[in-house]
Amino acid sequence: MKTKPSIIGTGSTKFGERWEDGIREMVSHACVNALKSAGIEAKEVDSLFVANCFASSINGQSNLNALCSDELGIQNAVSIGGADAAGAYAMAQAANSIMSGQSKISLVLGVEKMSDLPITDITKITSEILEQDFEASTGATLAGLYAMITLRHMKEHGTTGKQLDMVSVKNHSNAVENGISQFKFKVTREDVAKSPMVADPIRVLHCAAPGDGCCAIVMCSEDISKRYKNKARIIGTGIGSDLMAVHEREDITRFNSVISASKNAFANAGIRLQDISFAEVHDSFSIGEIIAIEDIGFAKKGSGGRLIEEGHANIDGKIPINPSGGLKGCGHPFAATGIRQAIEAFMQLNKMAGKRQIKDPKYALTESIGGTGATAVVNIYSL
């Protein structure tokens, strides 16, 4: 990157089943707080990037950029998709707009309202992000495909049920200290192991829950960011892709999209893997965190589970993973998640994370994937 766009303001709703709020209310809440955090007014924003996955299918709204423009009074509004990674993709588009000089100050939001339908309907709708001819049309679900990935990882690399359980234990513990998290309670390994089976070997407490929420950030050009004490520069971005259908991949225990996106992000950032102080990764299912640890390079292939089990990914470990609580602890309003990860990077780097604060962080990494790893976005941040 020739210039380094920065995050200068953040805002978020609490994640959960927000029966009292519609999309408009959540967007207004998160964005007003983000603008207030940055100390600017909406009229100073010259571009609006709106990330969403399911408003058309769930909420009957397929013109969400217009809705948000109307609600916020901001012109030049663009809708961004990309499955679970939609929020991170919106950030990448805003960064491109700022680096090209087309934008000076961008407002980026991700919003999802998923509690309006029963979970059986939501499970079917979320399958829209899968490959259709051989997966969704035959009844495959995200949980079912991740179960296949988990079983293969266990068979090839010796990953254990205990290691999967420990991902959830760690992330729930971290989420207790996060004001926006949906699940503010700790779980034990026994709680996870006894929770209902979803798709063998995945149990309920191995899964992130869909829900409602909106996150927003204000991004700006390098010259404007110099006025701000609290900021997070996006120094590297990488985008990667893989085959959409899981069965067509040579090795389903690795996500080539993440490997490619990570490589590109580090090349753009000009730093080494060892420089990263902590990471927020996509743990929609527990195996997702383990694979992310391996694909990014924090552990060798097959040893991601051991890194979790030995405590190295804890907040006080050698490479803290998901200090926010991750998708598992915070909940997973799909398009909001990538931006929530960026908010955590901002808070940690500026030492605003309270009891979950990482000691003296210098560089942060976020990894957001779409579906079962067909797409990925990796961002690297510094002060």
C-alpha positions in Angstrom: 0.0 0.0 0.0 1.4 3.4 -1.0 -0.7 5.1 1.7 -2.2 3.6 4.8 -5.9 4.2 5.5 -6.8 4.4 9.1 -9.7 3.6 11.4 -10.5 6.6 13.5 -13.9 5.8 15.0 -15.9 2.8 15.9 -19.5 1.9 16.9 -21.5 -1.2 17.5 -24.8 -2.5 18.8 -24.7 -5.4 21.2 -25.0 -8.7 19.4 -27.9 -11.0 20.1 -31.6 -11.4 19.4 -32.6 -7.8 19.1 -36.4 -8.1 18.8 -37.0 -4.4 19.5 -34.8 -3.2 16.6 -35.0 -3.3 12.8 -32.2 -2.8 10.4 -32.7 1.0 10.4 -32.4 1.2 14.2 -29.3 -0.9 14.4 -27.6 1.0 11.5 -28.4 4.3 13.2 -27.1 3.2 16.6 -23.8 1.8 15.4 -23.1 4.6 12.9 -24.0 7.5 15.1 -21.6 6.1 17.7 -18.9 5.5 15.2 -19.2 9.2 14.0 -19.2 10.4 17.6 -16.1 8.3 18.3 -14.3 10.0 15.4 -15.6 13.4 16.3 -17.1 14.1 12.9 -20.5 14.7 11.4 -22.2 12.6 8.7 -21.9 15.5 6.2 -18.1 15.1 6.4 -18.3 11.5 5.1 -17.9 11.2 1.3 -18.6 7.5 0.9 -20.6 4.7 2.5 -20.0 1.0 2.2 -22.7 -1.3 3.4 -22.0 -5.0 4.0 -24.9 -7.5 4.3 -25.6 -11.1 3.4 -29.3 -11.9 4.0 -31.5 -8.8 4.1 -33.1 -9.8 0.8 -33.9 -13.4 1.9 -34.8 -12.7 5.6 -35.9 -9.1 5.8 -37.4 -8.5 2.3 -34.9 -5.6 1.7 -32.7 -5.9 -1.4 -31.8 -2.2 -1.7 -29.9 -1.9 1.6 -27.4 0.8 0.4 -30.3 3.1 -0.4 -31.9 2.4 3.0 -28.7 3.2 4.8 -28.1 6.3 2.7 -31.6 7.4 3.6 -31.2 6.7 7.3 -27.8 8.4 7.6 -28.1 11.2 5.1 -24.9 10.1 3.3 -24.6 9.9 -0.5 -22.4 7.6 -2.6 -23.6 4.4 -0.8 -22.5 1.0 -2.1 -23.7 -2.5 -1.1 -21.0 -5.2 -0.6 -21.6 -8.9 -0.4 -19.2 -11.8 0.2 -20.9 -14.2 2.6 -19.5 -14.1 6.1 -16.5 -12.1 4.8 -18.8 -9.2 3.6 -17.7 -6.8 6.3 -14.0 -7.4 5.6 -14.7 -7.0 1.9 -16.4 -3.7 2.5 -13.3 -2.5 4.4 -11.1 -3.5 1.5 -13.3 -1.5 -0.9 -13.2 1.5 1.4 -9.4 1.2 1.6 -9.1 1.1 -2.1 -11.3 4.2 -2.5 -9.2 6.1 0.0 -5.9 4.9 -1.5 -7.0 5.9 -5.0 -8.0 9.4 -3.8 -11.7 9.0 -4.5 -12.5 9.2 -0.9 -11.2 11.0 2.1 -13.5 9.8 4.8 -15.5 6.6 4.5 -18.1 5.1 6.8 -18.1 1.3 6.6 -20.9 -0.8 8.2 -22.0 -4.4 8.4 -25.5 -5.3 9.5 -27.5 -8.4 9.8 -31.0 -9.1 11.2 -31.3 -12.9 11.5 -33.7 -13.5 14.4 -36.8 -12.8 12.4 -37.1 -16.4 11.3 -36.8 -19.8 13.1 -33.4 -21.5 13.1 -34.6 -24.2 10.7 -35.3 -21.5 8.1 -32.0 -19.7 8.9 -30.1 -22.9 8.4 -31.6 -23.2 4.9 -31.0 -19.6 4.0 -27.4 -19.6 5.2 -26.8 -22.5 2.7 -27.2 -19.9 0.0 -23.5 -19.0 0.5 -22.5 -22.6 -0.4 -21.9 -24.2 -3.8 -25.4 -24.9 -5.2 -25.2 -27.8 -7.7 -23.5 -30.3 -5.5 -23.8 -28.9 -1.9 -26.9 -26.8 -1.1 -29.2 -28.5 -3.5 -28.4 -31.9 -2.0 -29.1 -30.7 1.6 -25.6 -29.8 2.6 -25.3 -27.2 5.4 -22.5 -25.2 6.8 -22.5 -27.4 9.9 -22.5 -30.6 7.8 -19.6 -29.5 5.6 -17.6 -28.3 8.6 -18.2 -31.7 10.3 -16.6 -33.4 7.2 -13.6 -31.0 7.5 -13.3 -31.6 11.2 -13.4 -35.4 10.8 -10.7 -35.2 8.1 -8.5 -33.0 10.2 -8.8 -35.3 13.2 -7.9 -38.3 11.1 -5.0 -36.8 9.2 -3.5 -34.6 11.9 -4.6 -36.1 15.2 -6.7 -33.2 16.3 -8.7 -34.2 19.4 -12.2 -33.5 20.7 -10.6 -31.9 23.7 -8.8 -29.4 21.5 -12.0 -28.5 19.8 -13.7 -28.1 23.1 -10.9 -25.8 24.4 -11.5 -23.4 21.5 -15.0 -22.8 22.9 -13.8 -22.7 26.5 -11.2 -20.0 25.7 -13.5 -17.8 23.6 -16.4 -17.9 26.0 -14.1 -16.8 28.7 -12.8 -13.9 26.7 -16.4 -12.9 25.6 -17.4 -12.4 29.3 -15.3 -9.2 29.3 -16.7 -7.9 25.9 -19.5 -5.4 26.2 -21.1 -6.3 22.8 -20.9 -10.1 23.1 -24.0 -12.2 22.9 -22.8 -15.0 25.2 -21.5 -13.5 28.4 -20.9 -16.8 30.3 -18.0 -19.2 30.7 -18.3 -22.9 29.7 -16.2 -25.8 30.8 -14.8 -28.5 28.6 -17.4 -30.9 30.0 -20.2 -28.4 29.1 -19.0 -28.4 25.5 -18.6 -32.2 25.3 -22.1 -32.8 26.7 -23.9 -30.2 24.5 -26.3 -31.6 21.8 -24.8 -33.0 18.7 -25.3 -31.0 15.5 -23.3 -32.9 12.9 -20.9 -35.5 14.2 -18.4 -34.5 15.7 -19.7 -30.9 15.9 -21.8 -30.1 19.0 -23.8 -27.0 19.7 -21.1 -25.4 21.8 -18.6 -25.8 18.9 -20.8 -23.5 16.7 -21.1 -19.8 16.5 -24.8 -18.6 16.6 -26.3 -16.4 14.0 -28.0 -13.3 15.3 -28.6 -9.6 15.0 -26.1 -6.8 15.1 -24.5 -3.9 13.4 -20.9 -2.7 13.5 -19.5 0.5 11.9 -16.1 2.1 11.5 -14.9 5.4 10.2 -11.9 5.1 7.8 -9.9 8.0 6.5 -6.8 9.0 4.5 -3.4 9.2 6.0 -3.3 13.0 6.1 -6.5 13.2 8.1 -5.5 10.4 10.5 -2.6 12.5 11.7 -5.0 14.6 13.7 -6.0 11.5 15.8 -4.4 10.0 18.8 -6.5 6.9 18.8 -6.4 5.2 15.5 -5.5 1.9 13.8 -3.7 2.0 10.4 -4.5 -0.8 8.0 -1.0 -1.5 6.7 -1.7 -4.7 4.8 -4.7 -6.3 3.1 -4.9 -9.7 1.3 -7.8 -11.3 -0.5 -7.8 -15.0 -1.4 -10.1 -17.5 -3.1 -10.5 -21.3 -3.3 -12.7 -23.8 -5.0 -16.2 -23.2 -3.8 -17.3 -26.9 -3.5 -15.5 -28.6 -0.7 -15.3 -32.0 -2.5 -13.3 -30.5 -5.3 -10.4 -29.3 -3.1 -7.3 -31.4 -3.0 -7.0 -31.0 0.8 -10.1 -30.0 2.8 -8.1 -29.5 6.0 -6.5 -26.3 4.7 -8.1 -23.2 3.2 -6.1 -22.0 0.3 -8.0 -18.7 0.3 -6.6 -17.9 3.8 -3.0 -19.0 2.8 -3.1 -16.7 -0.2 -4.8 -13.8 1.6 -2.3 -14.0 4.5 0.7 -14.1 2.1 -0.5 -11.0 0.3 -1.4 -9.1 3.5 2.1 -9.7 5.0 3.7 -8.7 1.7 1.7 -5.4 1.7 2.4 -4.7 5.3 6.1 -5.3 5.1 6.3 -7.2 8.4 6.9 -10.8 9.5 4.5 -13.3 11.0 6.5 -13.1 14.3 5.6 -9.4 14.6 1.9 -10.0 15.1 0.8 -9.4 18.7 -2.7 -11.0 18.5 -5.2 -12.2 15.9 -9.0 -12.3 15.4 -9.9 -15.3 13.3 -13.1 -16.8 11.9 -14.2 -19.5 14.4 -17.7 -20.0 13.0 -17.0 -23.6 14.0 -14.2 -24.6 16.4 -12.2 -26.3 13.7 -12.2 -23.0 11.8 -10.0 -21.4 14.5 -7.6 -24.3 14.5 -7.3 -24.3 10.7 -6.8 -20.5 10.7 -3.9 -20.8 13.1 -2.2 -23.3 10.8 -3.0 -21.6 7.5 -1.8 -18.2 8.7 1.3 -19.8 10.0 1.1 -19.4 13.8 1.5 -23.2 14.0 2.6 -26.0 11.7 0.0 -28.0 9.9 -1.7 -30.4 12.3 -0.5 -28.6 15.5 -3.1 -25.8 15.7 -5.1 -27.8 18.2 -2.1 -28.3 20.5 -1.4 -24.6 20.4 -4.9 -24.1 21.8 -4.6 -26.9 24.3 -1.3 -25.7 25.7 -2.7 -22.2 26.4 -0.5 -20.4 23.8 -3.7 -18.7 22.3 -4.9 -17.4 25.6 -4.9 -13.6 26.3 -1.6 -14.0 28.2 -0.2 -16.6 25.7 2.5 -16.2 23.1 -0.1 -15.5 20.3 -3.5 -14.5 21.7 -6.3 -15.7 19.4 -9.8 -14.1 19.5 -9.4 -12.0 22.7 -12.8 -10.5 21.8 -14.4 -13.9 22.3 -14.5 -14.6 18.6 -17.6 -15.6 16.7 -18.3 -18.2 19.2 -18.5 -15.9 22.2 -19.7 -12.7 20.5 -22.2 -14.3 18.2 -22.2 -14.1 14.4 -24.4 -11.6 12.6 -22.7 -12.6 9.3 -21.8 -9.3 7.6 -21.1 -7.5 10.9 -18.4 -9.9 12.0 -15.5 -8.7 9.8 -16.0 -5.2 11.1 -16.3 -6.3 14.7 -12.9 -7.9 14.3 -11.5 -4.6 13.1 -13.1 -2.8 16.1 -11.3 -5.3 18.3 -8.0 -4.5 16.6 -8.6 -0.8 17.1 -9.5 -1.2 20.8 -6.5 -3.5 21.6 -4.0 -1.4 19.8 -5.2 1.7 21.6 -5.3 -0.1 24.9 -9.1 0.3 25.3 -10.0 -3.4 25.8 -10.2 -3.4 29.6 -9.8 -6.8 31.3 -9.2 -8.6 28.0 -6.3 -6.2 27.0 -3.3 -7.7 25.3 0.0 -6.6 26.8 1.7 -3.9 24.7 0.3 -4.9 21.3 2.1 -3.6 18.2 0.5 -5.4 15.2 -2.9 -7.0 14.9 -4.3 -9.4 12.3 -7.9 -10.2 11.4 -9.0 -13.1 9.2 -12.5 -13.3 7.8 -13.8 -16.1 5.5 -16.8 -16.7 3.4 -18.7 -20.0 3.7 -16.4 -22.9 4.0 -13.3 -21.0 3.0 -14.1 -20.2 -0.6 -13.1 -16.6 0.0 -11.0 -14.9 2.6 -9.8 -11.4 3.6 -6.9 -10.8 5.9 -6.0 -7.4 7.3 -3.0 -6.3 9.3 -3.1 -3.2 11.6 -0.7 -1.0 13.5 -0.8 2.2 15.4 
